[in-house]
Amino acid sequence: MISLMRALLLVTLSGVLATAGCAERADKAPPTGEAPRAGTAHPPAGAATTNSTLIVTPDDTLAGKVALVNATARYVVLSFPMGRMAVPDQRLSLYRRGLKVGEVRVTGWQREDNVVADLIAGEAEVGDKARGQ
């Protein structure tokens, strides 16, 4: 019984010592020339603090998606989100995986959130992004 109590006491003391070594005071400033650790509230020595406010501006860029392509007649059908539509004769650039692949000019044909555009440069595939210039 005594050996079991000694073993339990040793395990408990080992656990307490192990966790005490890992604990650190959060208000302790890092030594000079050393970057602060994650979770500390102190900036590095010599760093200027400013009270700047974050300004958030909504992105109101016209953006649509190629829904249909007719390569022989060189036109595309663009689909736009509700409330945002391209106007006739407006030029839009087509992007695929972030690279510009073509340019279109919107015609007057429109139905609901879709509009027809002539392909004036480059190429187009279904799924390409159309953005205003």
C-alpha positions as CSV (number, residue, x, y, z in Angstrom):
1,M,0.0,0.0,0.0
2,I,2.8,2.4,0.9
3,S,4.6,1.7,-2.4
4,L,1.4,2.5,-4.3
5,M,1.1,5.8,-2.4
6,R,4.7,6.7,-3.2
7,A,4.2,6.0,-6.9
8,L,1.1,8.1,-7.0
9,L,2.9,10.9,-5.1
10,L,5.8,10.7,-7.6
11,V,3.5,10.9,-10.6
12,T,1.6,13.8,-9.2
13,L,4.8,15.8,-8.3
14,S,6.2,15.0,-11.8
15,G,3.0,16.3,-13.4
16,V,3.0,19.5,-11.3
17,L,6.7,20.2,-12.1
18,A,6.2,19.6,-15.8
19,T,3.3,22.0,-16.1
20,A,4.9,24.6,-13.9
21,G,7.9,24.8,-16.2
22,C,5.6,25.4,-19.2
23,A,3.6,28.2,-17.6
24,E,4.6,31.7,-18.5
25,R,3.4,35.0,-17.3
26,A,1.4,36.8,-20.0
27,D,2.4,40.3,-18.8
28,K,6.1,39.7,-19.0
29,A,7.7,41.7,-21.8
30,P,10.1,39.9,-24.2
31,P,13.8,40.7,-23.9
32,T,15.1,43.6,-26.0
33,G,15.7,42.7,-29.7
34,E,13.4,39.7,-29.6
35,A,10.0,39.5,-31.3
36,P,7.0,39.0,-29.0
37,R,5.5,35.6,-28.8
38,A,2.0,34.9,-30.1
39,G,-0.6,35.9,-27.5
40,T,1.5,38.5,-25.8
41,A,0.2,42.1,-25.5
42,H,3.5,43.9,-25.8
43,P,4.9,45.3,-29.1
44,P,8.6,44.9,-29.8
45,A,10.9,47.4,-28.3
46,G,11.1,50.6,-30.3
47,A,7.9,49.9,-32.3
48,A,5.6,52.8,-32.7
49,T,2.0,52.2,-32.0
50,T,-0.7,54.1,-33.9
51,N,-4.4,54.3,-33.5
52,S,-5.3,53.8,-37.2
53,T,-8.9,53.0,-38.2
54,L,-9.7,50.3,-40.6
55,I,-11.6,51.5,-43.7
56,V,-13.7,48.9,-45.6
57,T,-14.9,49.8,-49.1
58,P,-17.3,47.5,-50.9
59,D,-16.2,46.2,-54.3
60,D,-18.7,47.5,-56.8
61,T,-16.9,46.3,-59.9
62,L,-19.2,44.8,-62.6
63,A,-18.5,41.1,-62.8
64,G,-20.2,38.3,-64.6
65,K,-19.6,34.8,-65.9
66,V,-19.6,33.2,-69.4
67,A,-22.6,30.9,-69.6
68,L,-22.5,30.0,-73.3
69,V,-20.0,30.3,-76.1
70,N,-20.7,30.2,-79.9
71,A,-17.1,30.1,-81.4
72,T,-18.2,30.1,-85.0
73,A,-20.5,33.2,-84.6
74,R,-18.0,34.7,-82.1
75,Y,-20.5,35.6,-79.4
76,V,-21.0,34.7,-75.7
77,V,-23.8,34.8,-73.3
78,L,-22.8,36.4,-70.0
79,S,-24.7,35.8,-66.7
80,F,-24.6,38.6,-64.1
81,P,-25.8,38.6,-60.4
82,M,-29.2,40.2,-59.7
83,G,-29.2,43.9,-59.7
84,R,-25.9,44.3,-61.7
85,M,-26.1,44.3,-65.5
86,A,-23.8,45.4,-68.3
87,V,-25.1,48.2,-70.6
88,P,-25.1,48.0,-74.4
89,D,-21.7,48.8,-76.1
90,Q,-19.9,48.3,-72.8
91,R,-16.5,46.5,-73.1
92,L,-15.6,43.7,-70.7
93,S,-12.5,41.7,-70.3
94,L,-12.6,37.9,-70.0
95,Y,-10.4,36.2,-67.4
96,R,-9.5,32.5,-66.9
97,R,-7.6,31.5,-63.8
98,G,-6.6,35.1,-63.3
99,L,-5.2,35.7,-66.8
100,K,-6.9,37.9,-69.4
101,V,-8.0,35.7,-72.4
102,G,-10.4,37.9,-74.3
103,E,-12.5,40.9,-74.7
104,V,-16.2,41.3,-75.4
105,R,-18.6,44.1,-76.3
106,V,-22.1,43.9,-75.0
107,T,-24.9,44.0,-77.5
108,G,-28.5,45.1,-76.8
109,W,-29.9,41.5,-76.4
110,Q,-30.8,40.9,-72.8
111,R,-33.0,38.4,-70.9
112,E,-33.4,38.4,-67.1
113,D,-29.8,38.2,-65.8
114,N,-28.2,37.2,-69.1
115,V,-26.8,39.4,-71.8
116,V,-25.3,38.7,-75.2
117,A,-21.8,40.0,-76.1
118,D,-19.7,39.9,-79.2
119,L,-16.3,38.4,-78.9
120,I,-14.0,41.1,-80.3
121,A,-10.6,39.8,-79.2
122,G,-9.1,36.5,-77.8
123,E,-11.2,33.5,-76.9
124,A,-13.8,32.4,-74.4
125,E,-14.9,29.3,-72.6
126,V,-17.8,28.6,-70.4
127,G,-17.0,29.6,-66.8
128,D,-14.6,32.5,-67.7
129,K,-15.0,35.6,-65.6
130,A,-16.1,38.9,-67.2
131,R,-15.1,42.1,-65.5
132,G,-15.5,45.8,-66.4
133,Q,-12.4,47.6,-67.7
